[in-house]
Amino acid sequence: MKKLIGLAFVAIMLASCGTKKAETTADSTAVTTPATTENTLTDAQKAEGWKSLFDGQTMNGWVTFKGKENNSWEVVDGTLHCKSPEDTTADKRADIRTTEEFENFEFSFDWKIAPKHNSGVMFRVTEEYEVPYGSGPEYQVIDDAGYPEALKPVQLAAANYDMHTANSKTMNPAGQWNSGKIVVNGTHVEHWLNGSKVLEYEFESEDWKKTVAASKWKEFPGYGKAKKGYLDLQDHGGEVWFKNLFVKTL
């Protein structure tokens, strides 16, 4: 009798353990990872004419400026990532640019800058000079609060670098994501930050000519003159991330 009772007890315990295991498995399979929408256009955006410039997995559609050697850019966690200056694997630095040229467009992008670092987004870039900023105006990407050097207003985030200041802006600090947008239509340009227009200017206007003449861009006769060109992400030696790179032709 004792033997039968013992066997019955073992059977009950095994059944109980099997039940618990089944419950655990059911619970774990019920937990699913939400589908990501990063770097993906909605049907409505596609219908409006938006195109994605980054698939979140490869650097298809991007090349280095003037074919320069580079190992500072990589795709990581669905972002285009420019490595930190402390990263010893990044000893060949260069900007990356689109393979396609754009004339009139809206370009939206999310960016995150590391503390104390800076980068930029340039447009209508050509390869007539050894540096992309010789031809293409730059939407500044920088850690306003923590950058280790003194900054002028025209060097702060969302500014037209060294030309025009971004005003009345709301920006998240270094290490957090911000959303930028550049609108170019003929001679008219707008800079947007986190959903608000913070700057606009006109190519070829008297203000433009005067501002260029008072800046370092006077050394580049082709600065801001191209009617179409590449979009360029700057490697300024600092760590920066980009994602959700979408463009719409106007």
HELIX and SHEET records of a PDB file:
HELIX    1   1 LYS A    2  ALA A   30  1                                  29    
HELIX    2   2 ASP A   43  ALA A   47  1                                   5    
HELIX    3   3 PHE A   65  GLY A   67  5                                   3    
HELIX    4   4 PRO A  132  GLY A  134  5                                   3    
HELIX    5   5 PRO A  153  GLN A  155  5                                   3    
HELIX    6   6 GLU A  206  ALA A  213  1                                   8    
HELIX    7   7 LYS A  216  GLU A  219  5                                   4    
SHEET    1   A 4 TRP A  50  SER A  52  0                                        
SHEET    2   A 4 VAL A 240  THR A 249 -1                                        
SHEET    3   A 4 THR A  79  CYS A  82 -1                                        
SHEET    4   A 4 TRP A  73  VAL A  76 -1                                        
SHEET    1   B 6 TRP A  50  SER A  52  0                                        
SHEET    2   B 6 VAL A 240  THR A 249 -1                                        
SHEET    3   B 6 PHE A 105  ILE A 113 -1                                        
SHEET    4   B 6 ASN A 178  ASN A 185 -1                                        
SHEET    5   B 6 HIS A 188  LEU A 193 -1                                        
SHEET    6   B 6 SER A 196  GLU A 202 -1                                        
SHEET    1   C 5 TRP A  62  THR A  64  0                                        
SHEET    2   C 5 ILE A  96  THR A  98 -1                                        
SHEET    3   C 5 TYR A 230  LEU A 233 -1                                        
SHEET    4   C 5 ASN A 118  VAL A 125 -1                                        
SHEET    5   C 5 GLU A 138  ILE A 142 -1                                        
END                                                                             
